[in-house]
Amino acid sequence: MAAGRYLLNAGLASVLAFAAGKALAAEIKFSDVVQNIADNTIVIEVDADDVLVFDGGNVDLGGKNLLINAPRLKAIDITVVRSFDPEVRPPTVEGEAAQGQAGANGGSWGCTTLKIGGLFGTITVCSRDGQIGQTGNTGEGGRQGAPSGKIVITAAAIEGDGKLVVIGNGQSGGKGQQGGKGGDGGRGANGTNRGGDVFCNGSQTPLNGGAGGRGGPGGIGGTGGIGGAGAEIVLSSALQEATRTYDTIDLGWLSSMEAAEAEKLASVRLMVAAPGGLFGIGGEPGTPGDGKAGGDPGKGGHCGGGSDPGAPGRPGDPGQKGSDGSLGPAGSIRFE
């Protein structure tokens, strides 16, 4: 009896061991293991009897490397894995570029060299009007987007009714700095008192105050940053028949793919692209420089009434938006 009980127990143990072995074959959801990060690499390794299941949704890797080693892959929904969210860019360069230099004030001497005939040489005189301000400085260029990490997928097969979309895109470039404010215009020279005799400095007519200088144009915004480099993507040769590769890819379309559009790609299980990052946006234009006041009128005197004040200067023109940056260099896709 003891031997019989032993044989019965041994047989039951064999059955339980066989059942346990079957139970070990599990479906591992990608969404449950994608946060397994070590040394800036997302590492997903699945046992030989298990299946890695892509269960839908969008996953941004934040530029990290991705290493998947799973004998079997299964896509049950549209799963989009991309290196970067294209809307997440490096920080915009802070502040604005330096303001342009102010225009010279109006005056009488020391501004411009004027030639008075060959015999009389030259003298230096000034316009009584204030001078226009200089253009604001150009903004600093935007920061370059970060490159994508490497993506390696080792598997013997991919199955299921869904689709796996892997996009090793570089980070979008950063926005350029705002252009500098235009320089302020110079102030017009003050008018002189009315004269007419030696006590009035020999002046026969009043001199009005000089016009105020116009503000300078705003500076040009900084050029947008260059997009980051696309990923190096390495896939198993066994996946090549089920894979379609793209040089460029519409991230918005993929993340909201309609069932009818997905049906057009029914034979494609794995869609892969390694585009460079999107271009950075050009910086905002610089603001106009301020116009300055005209000169004060000359006062009246015993020789007659005073003069008129100078006209105030107008504000400058706004600057121009910076040019956008360029797309990042594309990555590479190969099967091994």
Contacts in CASP RR format, 6 or more apart in sequence:
PFRMAT RR
TARGET T0000
AUTHOR 0000-0000-0000
METHOD contacts of the structure
MODEL  1
MAAGRYLLNAGLASVLAFAAGKALAAEIKFSDVVQNIADNTIVIEVDADD
VLVFDGGNVDLGGKNLLINAPRLKAIDITVVRSFDPEVRPPTVEGEAAQG
QAGANGGSWGCTTLKIGGLFGTITVCSRDGQIGQTGNTGEGGRQGAPSGK
IVITAAAIEGDGKLVVIGNGQSGGKGQQGGKGGDGGRGANGTNRGGDVFC
NGSQTPLNGGAGGRGGPGGIGGTGGIGGAGAEIVLSSALQEATRTYDTID
LGWLSSMEAAEAEKLASVRLMVAAPGGLFGIGGEPGTPGDGKAGGDPGKG
GHCGGGSDPGAPGRPGDPGQKGSDGSLGPAGSIRFE
21 49 0 8 1.000
24 47 0 8 1.000
24 49 0 8 1.000
24 50 0 8 1.000
25 49 0 8 1.000
25 50 0 8 1.000
25 51 0 8 1.000
26 49 0 8 1.000
26 50 0 8 1.000
26 51 0 8 1.000
27 50 0 8 1.000
27 51 0 8 1.000
27 53 0 8 1.000
27 74 0 8 1.000
28 46 0 8 1.000
28 50 0 8 1.000
28 51 0 8 1.000
28 52 0 8 1.000
28 53 0 8 1.000
28 70 0 8 1.000
29 53 0 8 1.000
29 55 0 8 1.000
30 44 0 8 1.000
30 52 0 8 1.000
30 53 0 8 1.000
30 54 0 8 1.000
30 55 0 8 1.000
30 56 0 8 1.000
30 59 0 8 1.000
30 79 0 8 1.000
31 55 0 8 1.000
31 56 0 8 1.000
31 57 0 8 1.000
31 59 0 8 1.000
33 44 0 8 1.000
33 52 0 8 1.000
34 42 0 8 1.000
34 44 0 8 1.000
34 59 0 8 1.000
35 42 0 8 1.000
36 42 0 8 1.000
36 43 0 8 1.000
36 44 0 8 1.000
37 43 0 8 1.000
37 64 0 8 1.000
40 64 0 8 1.000
40 65 0 8 1.000
41 64 0 8 1.000
41 65 0 8 1.000
41 66 0 8 1.000
41 67 0 8 1.000
42 61 0 8 1.000
42 64 0 8 1.000
42 65 0 8 1.000
42 66 0 8 1.000
42 67 0 8 1.000
43 67 0 8 1.000
44 52 0 8 1.000
44 66 0 8 1.000
44 67 0 8 1.000
44 68 0 8 1.000
44 69 0 8 1.000
44 70 0 8 1.000
45 69 0 8 1.000
45 70 0 8 1.000
46 52 0 8 1.000
46 69 0 8 1.000
46 70 0 8 1.000
46 71 0 8 1.000
46 72 0 8 1.000
48 71 0 8 1.000
50 70 0 8 1.000
50 71 0 8 1.000
50 72 0 8 1.000
51 70 0 8 1.000
51 72 0 8 1.000
51 73 0 8 1.000
51 74 0 8 1.000
52 68 0 8 1.000
52 70 0 8 1.000
52 72 0 8 1.000
52 73 0 8 1.000
52 74 0 8 1.000
52 155 0 8 1.000
53 74 0 8 1.000
53 75 0 8 1.000
53 76 0 8 1.000
54 73 0 8 1.000
54 74 0 8 1.000
54 75 0 8 1.000
54 76 0 8 1.000
54 77 0 8 1.000
54 79 0 8 1.000
54 162 0 8 1.000
54 164 0 8 1.000
55 76 0 8 1.000
55 77 0 8 1.000
55 79 0 8 1.000
56 76 0 8 1.000
56 77 0 8 1.000
56 78 0 8 1.000
56 79 0 8 1.000
57 77 0 8 1.000
57 78 0 8 1.000
57 79 0 8 1.000
57 80 0 8 1.000
58 80 0 8 1.000
58 82 0 8 1.000
58 255 0 8 1.000
59 79 0 8 1.000
59 80 0 8 1.000
59 81 0 8 1.000
59 82 0 8 1.000
60 82 0 8 1.000
60 83 0 8 1.000
60 84 0 8 1.000
60 85 0 8 1.000
60 88 0 8 1.000
61 81 0 8 1.000
61 82 0 8 1.000
61 83 0 8 1.000
61 84 0 8 1.000
61 148 0 8 1.000
61 149 0 8 1.000
62 83 0 8 1.000
62 84 0 8 1.000
62 85 0 8 1.000
63 83 0 8 1.000
63 84 0 8 1.000
63 146 0 8 1.000
63 147 0 8 1.000
63 148 0 8 1.000
63 149 0 8 1.000
63 170 0 8 1.000
63 171 0 8 1.000
64 83 0 8 1.000
64 149 0 8 1.000
65 149 0 8 1.000
65 150 0 8 1.000
65 151 0 8 1.000
65 152 0 8 1.000
66 81 0 8 1.000
66 149 0 8 1.000
66 150 0 8 1.000
66 151 0 8 1.000
66 152 0 8 1.000
66 153 0 8 1.000
67 152 0 8 1.000
68 152 0 8 1.000
68 153 0 8 1.000
68 154 0 8 1.000
68 155 0 8 1.000
69 154 0 8 1.000
69 155 0 8 1.000
70 154 0 8 1.000
70 155 0 8 1.000
71 155 0 8 1.000
71 156 0 8 1.000
71 157 0 8 1.000
72 155 0 8 1.000
72 156 0 8 1.000
72 157 0 8 1.000
72 158 0 8 1.000
72 159 0 8 1.000
73 153 0 8 1.000
73 155 0 8 1.000
73 157 0 8 1.000
73 158 0 8 1.000
73 159 0 8 1.000
73 164 0 8 1.000
73 239 0 8 1.000
74 158 0 8 1.000
74 159 0 8 1.000
74 160 0 8 1.000
75 158 0 8 1.000
75 159 0 8 1.000
75 160 0 8 1.000
75 161 0 8 1.000
75 162 0 8 1.000
75 163 0 8 1.000
75 164 0 8 1.000
75 269 0 8 1.000
75 270 0 8 1.000
76 160 0 8 1.000
76 161 0 8 1.000
76 162 0 8 1.000
77 162 0 8 1.000
78 162 0 8 1.000
78 163 0 8 1.000
78 165 0 8 1.000
78 254 0 8 1.000
78 257 0 8 1.000
78 262 0 8 1.000
79 162 0 8 1.000
79 163 0 8 1.000
79 164 0 8 1.000
79 165 0 8 1.000
80 165 0 8 1.000
80 167 0 8 1.000
80 251 0 8 1.000
80 254 0 8 1.000
80 255 0 8 1.000
81 164 0 8 1.000
81 165 0 8 1.000
81 166 0 8 1.000
81 167 0 8 1.000
82 165 0 8 1.000
82 166 0 8 1.000
82 167 0 8 1.000
82 168 0 8 1.000
82 169 0 8 1.000
82 251 0 8 1.000
83 148 0 8 1.000
83 149 0 8 1.000
83 151 0 8 1.000
83 167 0 8 1.000
83 168 0 8 1.000
83 169 0 8 1.000
83 170 0 8 1.000
83 171 0 8 1.000
83 230 0 8 1.000
83 231 0 8 1.000
84 146 0 8 1.000
84 148 0 8 1.000
84 169 0 8 1.000
84 170 0 8 1.000
84 171 0 8 1.000
84 172 0 8 1.000
84 277 0 8 1.000
86 169 0 8 1.000
86 172 0 8 1.000
86 251 0 8 1.000
86 277 0 8 1.000
86 278 0 8 1.000
87 172 0 8 1.000
88 171 0 8 1.000
88 172 0 8 1.000
89 145 0 8 1.000
89 171 0 8 1.000
89 172 0 8 1.000
89 173 0 8 1.000
89 174 0 8 1.000
89 175 0 8 1.000
89 280 0 8 1.000
90 142 0 8 1.000
90 143 0 8 1.000
90 144 0 8 1.000
90 145 0 8 1.000
90 146 0 8 1.000
90 171 0 8 1.000
90 173 0 8 1.000
90 174 0 8 1.000
90 225 0 8 1.000
91 143 0 8 1.000
91 174 0 8 1.000
92 142 0 8 1.000
92 174 0 8 1.000
92 175 0 8 1.000
92 176 0 8 1.000
92 177 0 8 1.000
92 283 0 8 1.000
93 139 0 8 1.000
93 140 0 8 1.000
93 141 0 8 1.000
93 142 0 8 1.000
93 143 0 8 1.000
93 175 0 8 1.000
93 176 0 8 1.000
93 177 0 8 1.000
93 222 0 8 1.000
94 177 0 8 1.000
95 177 0 8 1.000
95 178 0 8 1.000
96 139 0 8 1.000
96 177 0 8 1.000
96 178 0 8 1.000
96 179 0 8 1.000
96 180 0 8 1.000
96 181 0 8 1.000
96 286 0 8 1.000
97 136 0 8 1.000
97 137 0 8 1.000
97 138 0 8 1.000
97 139 0 8 1.000
97 140 0 8 1.000
97 177 0 8 1.000
97 178 0 8 1.000
97 179 0 8 1.000
97 180 0 8 1.000
97 219 0 8 1.000
97 221 0 8 1.000
97 222 0 8 1.000
97 286 0 8 1.000
98 136 0 8 1.000
98 137 0 8 1.000
98 180 0 8 1.000
99 136 0 8 1.000
99 137 0 8 1.000
99 180 0 8 1.000
99 181 0 8 1.000
99 182 0 8 1.000
99 183 0 8 1.000
99 289 0 8 1.000
100 133 0 8 1.000
100 134 0 8 1.000
100 135 0 8 1.000
100 136 0 8 1.000
100 137 0 8 1.000
100 180 0 8 1.000
100 181 0 8 1.000
100 182 0 8 1.000
100 183 0 8 1.000
100 216 0 8 1.000
100 219 0 8 1.000
101 133 0 8 1.000
101 134 0 8 1.000
101 183 0 8 1.000
102 133 0 8 1.000
102 134 0 8 1.000
102 183 0 8 1.000
102 184 0 8 1.000
102 185 0 8 1.000
102 186 0 8 1.000
103 130 0 8 1.000
103 131 0 8 1.000
103 132 0 8 1.000
103 133 0 8 1.000
103 134 0 8 1.000
103 183 0 8 1.000
103 184 0 8 1.000
103 185 0 8 1.000
103 186 0 8 1.000
103 213 0 8 1.000
103 215 0 8 1.000
104 111 0 8 1.000
104 126 0 8 1.000
104 130 0 8 1.000
104 131 0 8 1.000
104 186 0 8 1.000
105 130 0 8 1.000
105 131 0 8 1.000
105 186 0 8 1.000
105 187 0 8 1.000
105 188 0 8 1.000
105 189 0 8 1.000
106 126 0 8 1.000
106 127 0 8 1.000
106 128 0 8 1.000
106 129 0 8 1.000
106 130 0 8 1.000
106 131 0 8 1.000
106 186 0 8 1.000
106 187 0 8 1.000
106 188 0 8 1.000
106 189 0 8 1.000
106 210 0 8 1.000
106 212 0 8 1.000
107 126 0 8 1.000
107 127 0 8 1.000
107 128 0 8 1.000
107 188 0 8 1.000
107 189 0 8 1.000
108 125 0 8 1.000
108 126 0 8 1.000
108 128 0 8 1.000
108 189 0 8 1.000
109 124 0 8 1.000
109 125 0 8 1.000
109 126 0 8 1.000
110 124 0 8 1.000
110 125 0 8 1.000
110 126 0 8 1.000
111 124 0 8 1.000
111 125 0 8 1.000
111 126 0 8 1.000
111 127 0 8 1.000
112 124 0 8 1.000
112 125 0 8 1.000
112 126 0 8 1.000
112 127 0 8 1.000
113 122 0 8 1.000
113 123 0 8 1.000
113 124 0 8 1.000
114 122 0 8 1.000
114 123 0 8 1.000
114 124 0 8 1.000
114 125 0 8 1.000
115 121 0 8 1.000
115 122 0 8 1.000
116 122 0 8 1.000
116 123 0 8 1.000
126 189 0 8 1.000
128 188 0 8 1.000
128 189 0 8 1.000
128 191 0 8 1.000
128 207 0 8 1.000
128 209 0 8 1.000
128 210 0 8 1.000
128 211 0 8 1.000
129 188 0 8 1.000
129 189 0 8 1.000
129 210 0 8 1.000
129 211 0 8 1.000
129 212 0 8 1.000
129 213 0 8 1.000
130 185 0 8 1.000
130 186 0 8 1.000
130 187 0 8 1.000
130 188 0 8 1.000
130 189 0 8 1.000
130 210 0 8 1.000
130 211 0 8 1.000
130 212 0 8 1.000
130 213 0 8 1.000
130 292 0 8 1.000
130 294 0 8 1.000
131 185 0 8 1.000
131 186 0 8 1.000
131 213 0 8 1.000
132 185 0 8 1.000
132 186 0 8 1.000
132 213 0 8 1.000
132 214 0 8 1.000
132 215 0 8 1.000
132 216 0 8 1.000
132 316 0 8 1.000
133 182 0 8 1.000
133 183 0 8 1.000
133 184 0 8 1.000
133 185 0 8 1.000
133 186 0 8 1.000
133 213 0 8 1.000
133 214 0 8 1.000
133 215 0 8 1.000
133 216 0 8 1.000
133 289 0 8 1.000
134 182 0 8 1.000
134 183 0 8 1.000
134 216 0 8 1.000
135 182 0 8 1.000
135 183 0 8 1.000
135 216 0 8 1.000
135 217 0 8 1.000
135 218 0 8 1.000
135 219 0 8 1.000
136 179 0 8 1.000
136 180 0 8 1.000
136 181 0 8 1.000
136 182 0 8 1.000
136 183 0 8 1.000
136 216 0 8 1.000
136 217 0 8 1.000
136 218 0 8 1.000
136 219 0 8 1.000
136 286 0 8 1.000
136 319 0 8 1.000
137 179 0 8 1.000
137 180 0 8 1.000
137 219 0 8 1.000
138 179 0 8 1.000
138 180 0 8 1.000
138 219 0 8 1.000
138 220 0 8 1.000
138 221 0 8 1.000
138 222 0 8 1.000
139 176 0 8 1.000
139 177 0 8 1.000
139 178 0 8 1.000
139 179 0 8 1.000
139 180 0 8 1.000
139 219 0 8 1.000
139 220 0 8 1.000
139 221 0 8 1.000
139 222 0 8 1.000
139 283 0 8 1.000
139 322 0 8 1.000
140 176 0 8 1.000
140 177 0 8 1.000
140 222 0 8 1.000
141 176 0 8 1.000
141 177 0 8 1.000
141 222 0 8 1.000
141 223 0 8 1.000
141 224 0 8 1.000
141 225 0 8 1.000
141 283 0 8 1.000
142 173 0 8 1.000
142 174 0 8 1.000
142 175 0 8 1.000
142 176 0 8 1.000
142 177 0 8 1.000
142 222 0 8 1.000
142 223 0 8 1.000
142 224 0 8 1.000
142 225 0 8 1.000
142 280 0 8 1.000
142 282 0 8 1.000
142 283 0 8 1.000
143 173 0 8 1.000
143 174 0 8 1.000
143 225 0 8 1.000
144 173 0 8 1.000
144 174 0 8 1.000
144 225 0 8 1.000
144 226 0 8 1.000
144 227 0 8 1.000
144 228 0 8 1.000
145 170 0 8 1.000
145 171 0 8 1.000
145 172 0 8 1.000
145 173 0 8 1.000
145 174 0 8 1.000
145 225 0 8 1.000
145 226 0 8 1.000
145 227 0 8 1.000
145 228 0 8 1.000
145 277 0 8 1.000
145 328 0 8 1.000
146 170 0 8 1.000
146 171 0 8 1.000
146 228 0 8 1.000
147 170 0 8 1.000
147 171 0 8 1.000
147 228 0 8 1.000
147 229 0 8 1.000
147 230 0 8 1.000
147 231 0 8 1.000
148 168 0 8 1.000
148 169 0 8 1.000
148 170 0 8 1.000
148 171 0 8 1.000
148 228 0 8 1.000
148 229 0 8 1.000
148 230 0 8 1.000
148 231 0 8 1.000
148 274 0 8 1.000
148 276 0 8 1.000
148 331 0 8 1.000
149 168 0 8 1.000
149 231 0 8 1.000
149 232 0 8 1.000
150 231 0 8 1.000
150 232 0 8 1.000
150 233 0 8 1.000
150 234 0 8 1.000
151 166 0 8 1.000
151 168 0 8 1.000
151 231 0 8 1.000
151 232 0 8 1.000
151 233 0 8 1.000
151 234 0 8 1.000
152 233 0 8 1.000
152 234 0 8 1.000
152 235 0 8 1.000
153 166 0 8 1.000
153 233 0 8 1.000
153 234 0 8 1.000
153 235 0 8 1.000
153 236 0 8 1.000
153 239 0 8 1.000
154 236 0 8 1.000
155 236 0 8 1.000
155 238 0 8 1.000
155 239 0 8 1.000
156 236 0 8 1.000
156 238 0 8 1.000
157 238 0 8 1.000
157 239 0 8 1.000
158 164 0 8 1.000
158 239 0 8 1.000
158 242 0 8 1.000
158 269 0 8 1.000
158 270 0 8 1.000
159 269 0 8 1.000
160 269 0 8 1.000
162 262 0 8 1.000
162 269 0 8 1.000
163 262 0 8 1.000
163 265 0 8 1.000
163 268 0 8 1.000
163 269 0 8 1.000
163 270 0 8 1.000
163 271 0 8 1.000
164 269 0 8 1.000
164 270 0 8 1.000
164 271 0 8 1.000
165 249 0 8 1.000
165 254 0 8 1.000
165 270 0 8 1.000
165 271 0 8 1.000
165 272 0 8 1.000
166 233 0 8 1.000
166 270 0 8 1.000
166 271 0 8 1.000
166 272 0 8 1.000
166 273 0 8 1.000
167 249 0 8 1.000
167 251 0 8 1.000
167 254 0 8 1.000
167 272 0 8 1.000
167 273 0 8 1.000
167 274 0 8 1.000
167 275 0 8 1.000
168 230 0 8 1.000
168 231 0 8 1.000
168 233 0 8 1.000
168 273 0 8 1.000
168 274 0 8 1.000
168 275 0 8 1.000
168 331 0 8 1.000
169 230 0 8 1.000
169 231 0 8 1.000
169 251 0 8 1.000
169 273 0 8 1.000
169 274 0 8 1.000
169 275 0 8 1.000
169 276 0 8 1.000
169 277 0 8 1.000
170 227 0 8 1.000
170 228 0 8 1.000
170 229 0 8 1.000
170 230 0 8 1.000
170 231 0 8 1.000
170 275 0 8 1.000
170 276 0 8 1.000
170 277 0 8 1.000
170 328 0 8 1.000
171 227 0 8 1.000
171 228 0 8 1.000
171 277 0 8 1.000
172 227 0 8 1.000
172 228 0 8 1.000
172 277 0 8 1.000
172 278 0 8 1.000
172 279 0 8 1.000
172 280 0 8 1.000
173 224 0 8 1.000
173 225 0 8 1.000
173 226 0 8 1.000
173 227 0 8 1.000
173 228 0 8 1.000
173 277 0 8 1.000
173 278 0 8 1.000
173 279 0 8 1.000
173 280 0 8 1.000
173 325 0 8 1.000
174 224 0 8 1.000
174 225 0 8 1.000
174 280 0 8 1.000
174 281 0 8 1.000
175 224 0 8 1.000
175 225 0 8 1.000
175 280 0 8 1.000
175 281 0 8 1.000
175 282 0 8 1.000
175 283 0 8 1.000
176 221 0 8 1.000
176 222 0 8 1.000
176 223 0 8 1.000
176 224 0 8 1.000
176 225 0 8 1.000
176 280 0 8 1.000
176 281 0 8 1.000
176 282 0 8 1.000
176 283 0 8 1.000
176 322 0 8 1.000
177 221 0 8 1.000
177 222 0 8 1.000
177 283 0 8 1.000
178 221 0 8 1.000
178 222 0 8 1.000
178 283 0 8 1.000
178 284 0 8 1.000
178 285 0 8 1.000
178 286 0 8 1.000
179 218 0 8 1.000
179 219 0 8 1.000
179 220 0 8 1.000
179 221 0 8 1.000
179 222 0 8 1.000
179 283 0 8 1.000
179 284 0 8 1.000
179 285 0 8 1.000
179 286 0 8 1.000
179 319 0 8 1.000
179 322 0 8 1.000
180 218 0 8 1.000
180 219 0 8 1.000
180 221 0 8 1.000
180 286 0 8 1.000
180 287 0 8 1.000
181 218 0 8 1.000
181 219 0 8 1.000
181 286 0 8 1.000
181 287 0 8 1.000
181 288 0 8 1.000
181 289 0 8 1.000
182 215 0 8 1.000
182 216 0 8 1.000
182 217 0 8 1.000
182 218 0 8 1.000
182 219 0 8 1.000
182 286 0 8 1.000
182 287 0 8 1.000
182 288 0 8 1.000
182 289 0 8 1.000
182 316 0 8 1.000
183 215 0 8 1.000
183 216 0 8 1.000
183 218 0 8 1.000
183 289 0 8 1.000
183 290 0 8 1.000
184 215 0 8 1.000
184 216 0 8 1.000
184 289 0 8 1.000
184 290 0 8 1.000
184 291 0 8 1.000
184 292 0 8 1.000
185 212 0 8 1.000
185 213 0 8 1.000
185 214 0 8 1.000
185 215 0 8 1.000
185 216 0 8 1.000
185 289 0 8 1.000
185 290 0 8 1.000
185 291 0 8 1.000
185 292 0 8 1.000
185 313 0 8 1.000
186 212 0 8 1.000
186 213 0 8 1.000
186 291 0 8 1.000
186 292 0 8 1.000
187 212 0 8 1.000
187 213 0 8 1.000
187 292 0 8 1.000
187 293 0 8 1.000
187 294 0 8 1.000
187 295 0 8 1.000
188 209 0 8 1.000
188 210 0 8 1.000
188 211 0 8 1.000
188 212 0 8 1.000
188 213 0 8 1.000
188 292 0 8 1.000
188 293 0 8 1.000
188 294 0 8 1.000
188 295 0 8 1.000
188 310 0 8 1.000
189 209 0 8 1.000
189 210 0 8 1.000
189 295 0 8 1.000
190 209 0 8 1.000
190 210 0 8 1.000
190 295 0 8 1.000
190 296 0 8 1.000
190 297 0 8 1.000
190 298 0 8 1.000
191 206 0 8 1.000
191 207 0 8 1.000
191 208 0 8 1.000
191 209 0 8 1.000
191 210 0 8 1.000
191 295 0 8 1.000
191 296 0 8 1.000
191 297 0 8 1.000
191 298 0 8 1.000
191 307 0 8 1.000
191 310 0 8 1.000
192 201 0 8 1.000
192 203 0 8 1.000
192 206 0 8 1.000
192 207 0 8 1.000
192 298 0 8 1.000
192 307 0 8 1.000
193 200 0 8 1.000
193 201 0 8 1.000
193 203 0 8 1.000
193 206 0 8 1.000
193 298 0 8 1.000
193 299 0 8 1.000
193 300 0 8 1.000
193 301 0 8 1.000
193 303 0 8 1.000
193 306 0 8 1.000
194 200 0 8 1.000
194 203 0 8 1.000
194 205 0 8 1.000
194 206 0 8 1.000
194 298 0 8 1.000
194 300 0 8 1.000
194 301 0 8 1.000
194 303 0 8 1.000
194 304 0 8 1.000
194 305 0 8 1.000
194 306 0 8 1.000
194 307 0 8 1.000
195 201 0 8 1.000
195 202 0 8 1.000
195 203 0 8 1.000
195 204 0 8 1.000
195 206 0 8 1.000
195 301 0 8 1.000
195 303 0 8 1.000
195 304 0 8 1.000
196 202 0 8 1.000
196 203 0 8 1.000
196 204 0 8 1.000
196 303 0 8 1.000
197 303 0 8 1.000
199 302 0 8 1.000
199 303 0 8 1.000
200 301 0 8 1.000
200 302 0 8 1.000
200 303 0 8 1.000
203 303 0 8 1.000
206 298 0 8 1.000
206 300 0 8 1.000
206 304 0 8 1.000
206 305 0 8 1.000
206 306 0 8 1.000
206 307 0 8 1.000
207 298 0 8 1.000
207 307 0 8 1.000
208 297 0 8 1.000
208 298 0 8 1.000
208 307 0 8 1.000
208 308 0 8 1.000
208 309 0 8 1.000
208 310 0 8 1.000
209 294 0 8 1.000
209 295 0 8 1.000
209 296 0 8 1.000
209 297 0 8 1.000
209 298 0 8 1.000
209 307 0 8 1.000
209 308 0 8 1.000
209 309 0 8 1.000
209 310 0 8 1.000
210 294 0 8 1.000
210 295 0 8 1.000
210 310 0 8 1.000
210 311 0 8 1.000
211 294 0 8 1.000
211 295 0 8 1.000
211 310 0 8 1.000
211 311 0 8 1.000
211 312 0 8 1.000
211 313 0 8 1.000
212 291 0 8 1.000
212 292 0 8 1.000
212 293 0 8 1.000
212 294 0 8 1.000
212 295 0 8 1.000
212 310 0 8 1.000
212 311 0 8 1.000
212 312 0 8 1.000
212 313 0 8 1.000
213 291 0 8 1.000
213 292 0 8 1.000
213 294 0 8 1.000
213 313 0 8 1.000
214 291 0 8 1.000
214 313 0 8 1.000
214 314 0 8 1.000
214 315 0 8 1.000
214 316 0 8 1.000
215 288 0 8 1.000
215 289 0 8 1.000
215 290 0 8 1.000
215 291 0 8 1.000
215 292 0 8 1.000
215 313 0 8 1.000
215 314 0 8 1.000
215 315 0 8 1.000
215 316 0 8 1.000
216 288 0 8 1.000
216 289 0 8 1.000
216 316 0 8 1.000
216 317 0 8 1.000
217 288 0 8 1.000
217 289 0 8 1.000
217 316 0 8 1.000
217 317 0 8 1.000
217 318 0 8 1.000
217 319 0 8 1.000
218 285 0 8 1.000
218 286 0 8 1.000
218 287 0 8 1.000
218 288 0 8 1.000
218 289 0 8 1.000
218 316 0 8 1.000
218 317 0 8 1.000
218 318 0 8 1.000
218 319 0 8 1.000
219 285 0 8 1.000
219 286 0 8 1.000
219 319 0 8 1.000
219 320 0 8 1.000
220 285 0 8 1.000
220 286 0 8 1.000
220 319 0 8 1.000
220 320 0 8 1.000
220 321 0 8 1.000
220 322 0 8 1.000
221 282 0 8 1.000
221 283 0 8 1.000
221 284 0 8 1.000
221 285 0 8 1.000
221 286 0 8 1.000
221 319 0 8 1.000
221 320 0 8 1.000
221 321 0 8 1.000
221 322 0 8 1.000
222 282 0 8 1.000
222 283 0 8 1.000
222 322 0 8 1.000
222 323 0 8 1.000
223 282 0 8 1.000
223 283 0 8 1.000
223 322 0 8 1.000
223 323 0 8 1.000
223 324 0 8 1.000
223 325 0 8 1.000
224 279 0 8 1.000
224 280 0 8 1.000
224 281 0 8 1.000
224 282 0 8 1.000
224 283 0 8 1.000
224 322 0 8 1.000
224 323 0 8 1.000
224 324 0 8 1.000
224 325 0 8 1.000
225 279 0 8 1.000
225 280 0 8 1.000
225 325 0 8 1.000
225 326 0 8 1.000
226 279 0 8 1.000
226 280 0 8 1.000
226 325 0 8 1.000
226 326 0 8 1.000
226 327 0 8 1.000
226 328 0 8 1.000
227 276 0 8 1.000
227 277 0 8 1.000
227 278 0 8 1.000
227 279 0 8 1.000
227 280 0 8 1.000
227 325 0 8 1.000
227 326 0 8 1.000
227 327 0 8 1.000
227 328 0 8 1.000
228 276 0 8 1.000
228 277 0 8 1.000
228 328 0 8 1.000
228 329 0 8 1.000
229 276 0 8 1.000
229 277 0 8 1.000
229 328 0 8 1.000
229 329 0 8 1.000
229 330 0 8 1.000
229 331 0 8 1.000
230 274 0 8 1.000
230 275 0 8 1.000
230 276 0 8 1.000
230 277 0 8 1.000
230 328 0 8 1.000
230 329 0 8 1.000
230 330 0 8 1.000
230 331 0 8 1.000
231 274 0 8 1.000
231 331 0 8 1.000
232 274 0 8 1.000
232 331 0 8 1.000
232 332 0 8 1.000
233 272 0 8 1.000
233 274 0 8 1.000
233 331 0 8 1.000
233 332 0 8 1.000
233 333 0 8 1.000
233 334 0 8 1.000
234 334 0 8 1.000
234 335 0 8 1.000
234 336 0 8 1.000
235 243 0 8 1.000
235 270 0 8 1.000
235 272 0 8 1.000
235 333 0 8 1.000
235 334 0 8 1.000
235 335 0 8 1.000
235 336 0 8 1.000
236 335 0 8 1.000
236 336 0 8 1.000
237 335 0 8 1.000
237 336 0 8 1.000
239 270 0 8 1.000
239 335 0 8 1.000
240 335 0 8 1.000
242 267 0 8 1.000
242 268 0 8 1.000
242 269 0 8 1.000
242 270 0 8 1.000
243 268 0 8 1.000
243 269 0 8 1.000
243 270 0 8 1.000
243 271 0 8 1.000
243 272 0 8 1.000
243 335 0 8 1.000
244 265 0 8 1.000
244 268 0 8 1.000
244 270 0 8 1.000
244 271 0 8 1.000
244 272 0 8 1.000
245 271 0 8 1.000
245 272 0 8 1.000
245 273 0 8 1.000
245 333 0 8 1.000
246 271 0 8 1.000
246 272 0 8 1.000
246 273 0 8 1.000
246 275 0 8 1.000
247 273 0 8 1.000
247 275 0 8 1.000
247 330 0 8 1.000
248 273 0 8 1.000
248 275 0 8 1.000
249 271 0 8 1.000
249 273 0 8 1.000
249 275 0 8 1.000
253 261 0 8 1.000
254 271 0 8 1.000
265 271 0 8 1.000
272 333 0 8 1.000
273 333 0 8 1.000
274 330 0 8 1.000
274 331 0 8 1.000
274 332 0 8 1.000
274 333 0 8 1.000
275 327 0 8 1.000
275 330 0 8 1.000
275 331 0 8 1.000
276 327 0 8 1.000
276 328 0 8 1.000
276 329 0 8 1.000
276 330 0 8 1.000
276 331 0 8 1.000
277 327 0 8 1.000
277 328 0 8 1.000
278 327 0 8 1.000
279 324 0 8 1.000
279 325 0 8 1.000
279 326 0 8 1.000
279 327 0 8 1.000
279 328 0 8 1.000
280 324 0 8 1.000
280 325 0 8 1.000
281 324 0 8 1.000
281 325 0 8 1.000
282 321 0 8 1.000
282 322 0 8 1.000
282 323 0 8 1.000
282 324 0 8 1.000
282 325 0 8 1.000
283 321 0 8 1.000
283 322 0 8 1.000
284 321 0 8 1.000
285 318 0 8 1.000
285 319 0 8 1.000
285 320 0 8 1.000
285 321 0 8 1.000
285 322 0 8 1.000
286 318 0 8 1.000
286 319 0 8 1.000
287 318 0 8 1.000
287 319 0 8 1.000
288 315 0 8 1.000
288 316 0 8 1.000
288 317 0 8 1.000
288 318 0 8 1.000
288 319 0 8 1.000
289 315 0 8 1.000
289 316 0 8 1.000
290 315 0 8 1.000
291 312 0 8 1.000
291 313 0 8 1.000
291 314 0 8 1.000
291 315 0 8 1.000
291 316 0 8 1.000
292 312 0 8 1.000
292 313 0 8 1.000
293 312 0 8 1.000
293 313 0 8 1.000
294 309 0 8 1.000
294 310 0 8 1.000
294 311 0 8 1.000
294 312 0 8 1.000
294 313 0 8 1.000
295 309 0 8 1.000
295 310 0 8 1.000
296 309 0 8 1.000
297 306 0 8 1.000
297 307 0 8 1.000
297 308 0 8 1.000
297 309 0 8 1.000
297 310 0 8 1.000
298 306 0 8 1.000
298 307 0 8 1.000
299 306 0 8 1.000
300 306 0 8 1.000
END
